[in-house]
Amino acid sequence: MARGPLTNQEVQKYHREGFVAVRRMFDADEIGLLRRAAKEDRELDQHAYSKADGEGGRVRLSLWNHPGAGIYGMFARCRSIVDSAETLLGGEVYHYHSKMIMKEQKIGGAWTWHQDYGYWYQNGVLFPLLTSAFIAVDSATRENGCLQVVRRSHELGRIDHVLTGEQAGADRDRVAEILKRLEVVHVEMAPGDALFFHCNLLHRSDQNRSDAPRWSMICCYNAARNDPFKESHHPRYTPLEKVEDVAIRETGAKRFGEDNSDVAWLDPEQDVSARSLDKR
């Protein structure tokens, strides 16, 4: 069963380094339900879209704003994740969005160096009071393009972002200088591990040239007190109904095989975070 929210020591590490890796946040049965559901989900596949990475590859993902009542929603709403996010952000949070990153073997694209707040700043979010929970669906290794993070880069504040391919990337000259001073960490993960990271943490991933897929689900949360001042393609404050961790097993067993009609998939034409940078 899911191991529960972050410990005090883990919370301190997050605030000190900008991220914390939690091993075995979800057990083999729980992450197995998510993996099977995602990889057999026709709706997820049909609503996936891709973005050029500026390196000759393309990244493929599906994105949705509201968590819903299916297996994806149970992961995004479970206490192990949400209580952790609330501790990290110091109060009530709401679900900003979730996405499934489908980095397939041999062809999965890269993500350039970026901060999530570099995107979300454009959406009327005033403070960097957001956090993400990266859940490993498959093993993530250096060979298949695991996440790379820059330790303590959340202390830099928001960096200007520009388009790199079809992605928003942090200013390259500034990143080059940052990488001379701060440590890059390759976060290798086993299925069921979770990585919580600050919205100003610089991160990227390489293309997947291996024979192994690297799928991951990322659940993003905004502090309720950080309600955006304008409408955008991601929601303003929407109360989040938390569920007990056991709901993952109960929902996965009960609903497996059904479509995800309760998931409000984001139309790629509405995903304007990167394009809005090009129009400033």
Number of C-alpha atoms within 10 A of each C-alpha: 15 22 15 17 20 22 12 10 9 18 19 15 14 20 17 14 18 24 27 22 20 19 15 18 24 24 15 13 15 21 25 17 19 21 20 14 22 21 12 12 16 13 15 22 15 9 15 20 17 16 17 17 23 16 14 11 18 21 22 21 21 22 24 20 19 22 23 17 18 22 26 24 22 24 29 28 26 22 23 21 26 27 19 21 28 21 16 23 20 12 12 17 28 27 27 22 21 24 21 22 22 25 26 21 18 14 18 25 27 26 26 22 22 27 25 24 25 25 24 20 15 17 21 15 21 14 15 21 21 27 28 23 25 23 26 27 27 22 18 23 18 18 15 25 28 25 21 19 23 22 19 20 24 21 14 11 14 20 17 16 21 21 18 19 17 16 24 26 28 24 16 16 8 11 15 10 10 16 13 9 10 12 13 17 12 18 17 18 23 15 24 26 23 25 20 26 27 27 27 24 26 30 24 19 19 19 25 25 18 17 12 18 21 24 26 25 26 20 28 25 24 28 24 21 14 18 19 20 11 11 10 17 15 19 18 21 17 13 11 16 12 18 17 14 21 14 19 28 17 13 17 21 12 12 14 18 12 10 14 20 11 12 19 13 19 19 14 15 8 10 14 15 20 21 15 15 18 12 6 6
